[in-house]
Every structure is written in C-alpha cells, then in structure tokens.
C-alpha cells in the first residue's frame, strides 16, 4: 500500500505531510513552556537587591568620596591580626608609624556567603595603639572584618578579609 493519497485536486499528499502545521504548534508550545520555566525561576530566586536604600546611598556617594579623601589625607594605618579562633587585634598608627592611643575602635564582622551570622565587637586598648577583643566566630570560613576607629573627631576605616579556621 502506498503512503500517498490523492487529494481533491488530484495531487498526491503523503500522510506525514498533514502533520506539518502541528509541528509548528508543537515548536511554539515547547518554546512557551521553556520561557515560562525561566520566568518562574527568575521571579522566585534571589532578587539581586544588595541594599534596601540604593537611591539614598547613590545620592550620598559624594559624601563617601569626600570621607575617603579625608582618610587618605589623615594617613592613619591599620593592621589586623587574628590569633586562633577567638583573638582579634587591630594596631593603629599615625602617618609616621607611631601608635595612636585613645581611639574608640569597633569591629564589624560579616560573612559574605550567608546572612544572619554578622556581629560586632568593641575593641579595648591593651597597649599604646593596640586594640583587642575576644571574638567567637559562629562558623569557620571566610569573614570580612571592617574596623572603625575614631579619635578627636577624626575617623578611620579598615577592611580586611579573614579566613577563620575550625
């Protein structure tokens, strides 16, 4: 038996040719389903929002640049040291490398890979220019330490990435 059948005009049409319009329908339905999956994934996963106040932070950008310039002119130098899991120290010196005493120092610890574990610690001056605190990191791994030091109306910030062992 032949796969061709004559149509009404007398032309031969294969049976498989009748499904060609349905191939187009199947292609576009597949395309729509795949796009719907991508839309679902895009709307239900991470929003990409890094800060809740991006507009205000954008406006204050000039203030941030001015504060950075003031810190550069100040010339203070900071050094972070992590002793084991619990000891954190920060050495603060002036432009000439002499220890700076009498500063109020606070450290903020942030885990870049997960939320909810961030904490702060007040550092106490144990000797001239050396500020220390006993800190307990909730998890081992990578941590960002941001140290804020202030003295006589002048402010200094120091950032360093730490690797905390177990």
C-alpha positions as CSV (number, residue, x, y, z in Angstrom):
1,X,0.0,0.0,0.0
2,X,1.3,3.4,-0.9
3,X,1.8,6.2,1.5
4,X,0.4,8.7,-1.0
5,X,-3.2,9.5,-1.4
6,X,-4.5,11.8,-4.0
7,X,-6.2,14.9,-2.7
8,X,-9.3,16.5,-4.1
9,X,-7.3,18.3,-6.8
10,X,-5.7,15.1,-7.8
11,X,-2.3,15.9,-6.2
12,X,-0.5,13.2,-4.2
13,X,-0.1,14.1,-0.4
14,X,1.9,12.0,2.0
15,X,0.2,11.2,5.3
16,X,3.1,12.7,7.2
17,X,2.7,16.0,5.4
18,X,-0.6,16.5,7.1
19,X,1.2,16.9,10.4
20,X,3.5,19.8,9.3
21,X,1.2,22.5,10.8
22,X,1.2,20.6,14.1
23,X,5.0,20.6,14.1
24,X,4.9,24.4,14.2
25,X,2.3,24.3,17.0
26,X,4.5,21.9,19.0
27,X,7.6,24.0,18.5
28,X,5.9,27.2,19.8
29,X,4.3,25.3,22.7
30,X,7.7,24.0,23.7
31,X,9.1,27.5,23.4
32,X,6.4,28.9,25.6
33,X,6.8,26.2,28.3
34,X,10.6,26.8,28.4
35,X,10.1,30.5,28.7
36,X,7.5,30.1,31.4
37,X,10.0,28.0,33.4
38,X,12.7,30.7,33.0
39,X,10.2,33.4,34.2
40,X,9.3,31.3,37.2
41,X,13.0,30.8,38.1
42,X,13.8,34.5,37.6
43,X,10.9,35.6,39.8
44,X,11.3,33.1,42.7
45,X,15.1,33.1,43.2
46,X,17.4,35.8,44.6
47,X,16.1,39.3,43.9
48,X,19.6,40.7,43.3
49,X,18.9,43.5,45.8
50,X,22.2,44.3,47.6
51,X,20.9,47.2,49.6
52,X,17.4,48.4,50.6
53,X,18.3,52.1,50.2
54,X,20.2,52.2,46.9
55,X,18.8,55.6,45.9
56,X,19.8,57.3,49.2
57,X,23.2,55.6,49.0
58,X,23.6,56.8,45.5
59,X,22.9,60.4,46.5
60,X,25.4,60.2,49.3
61,X,28.1,59.0,47.0
62,X,29.9,62.4,47.0
63,X,30.0,62.3,50.8
64,X,31.6,58.8,50.7
65,X,34.2,60.0,48.3
66,X,34.9,63.1,50.5
67,X,35.3,60.8,53.6
68,X,37.7,58.6,51.7
69,X,39.8,61.6,50.6
70,X,39.8,62.8,54.2
71,X,41.0,59.4,55.4
72,X,43.8,59.4,52.8
73,X,45.0,62.9,54.0
74,X,44.8,61.7,57.6
75,X,47.4,59.0,56.8
76,X,46.5,56.6,59.6
77,X,47.5,53.0,59.1
78,X,45.7,49.9,60.5
79,X,46.8,46.3,60.8
80,X,44.5,43.4,61.6
81,X,45.7,40.2,63.3
82,X,43.6,37.1,64.0
83,X,45.1,34.9,66.8
84,X,43.4,31.5,66.6
85,X,39.6,31.4,66.6
86,X,39.0,33.8,69.4
87,X,41.6,36.6,69.4
88,X,41.2,39.6,67.2
89,X,43.6,42.6,67.4
90,X,44.0,45.8,65.5
91,X,47.1,48.0,65.5
92,X,46.5,51.7,64.8
93,X,49.3,54.1,63.8
94,X,49.6,57.6,62.5
95,X,51.2,58.7,59.3
96,X,54.7,58.4,60.8
97,X,54.0,54.9,62.1
98,X,53.7,55.9,65.7
99,X,51.0,54.1,67.7
100,X,47.7,56.1,68.2
101,X,46.3,55.8,71.7
102,X,42.9,56.8,73.0
103,X,40.8,55.9,69.9
104,X,37.4,54.3,70.1
105,X,37.5,51.2,68.0
106,X,34.8,48.9,66.9
107,X,35.0,45.9,64.5
108,X,32.1,44.6,62.4
109,X,32.3,41.0,61.1
110,X,30.3,39.9,58.1
111,X,30.1,36.5,56.4
112,X,30.0,37.1,52.6
113,X,28.5,33.7,51.9
114,X,25.4,33.8,54.2
115,X,23.2,36.2,56.0
116,X,22.3,36.1,59.7
117,X,25.7,35.5,61.2
118,X,27.1,39.1,61.2
119,X,28.2,40.6,64.6
120,X,30.2,43.5,66.0
121,X,32.7,43.8,68.8
122,X,34.1,46.7,70.8
123,X,37.9,46.6,70.9
124,X,39.8,47.6,74.0
125,X,43.2,49.3,74.1
126,X,45.6,46.9,75.7
127,X,48.8,48.9,75.0
128,X,49.6,52.0,73.0
129,X,47.9,51.7,69.6
130,X,46.9,48.1,70.1
131,X,43.2,47.3,70.4
132,X,42.0,43.8,71.1
133,X,38.8,41.8,71.6
134,X,37.9,38.2,72.2
135,X,35.5,37.2,69.4
136,X,33.7,34.0,68.8
137,X,33.0,33.4,65.1
138,X,29.8,31.3,64.7
139,X,31.2,29.4,61.7
140,X,34.6,28.7,60.2
141,X,35.4,30.1,56.8
142,X,35.7,33.4,55.1
143,X,34.8,36.6,57.0
144,X,35.0,40.3,56.2
145,X,36.3,42.4,59.1
146,X,35.6,46.2,58.9
147,X,37.2,48.2,61.7
148,X,36.1,51.7,62.6
149,X,38.4,53.9,64.6
150,X,37.7,57.4,65.8
151,X,39.7,59.9,67.8
152,X,39.5,63.7,68.2
153,X,36.7,63.9,65.6
154,X,38.8,62.1,63.0
155,X,37.5,58.8,61.6
156,X,39.3,55.8,60.0
157,X,38.1,52.6,58.4
158,X,40.0,49.5,57.6
159,X,38.7,46.5,55.7
160,X,40.2,43.0,55.6
161,X,39.1,39.5,54.5
162,X,39.8,36.9,57.1
163,X,40.0,33.1,56.9
164,X,38.8,31.6,60.2
165,X,39.8,28.0,61.0
166,X,37.9,25.5,63.0
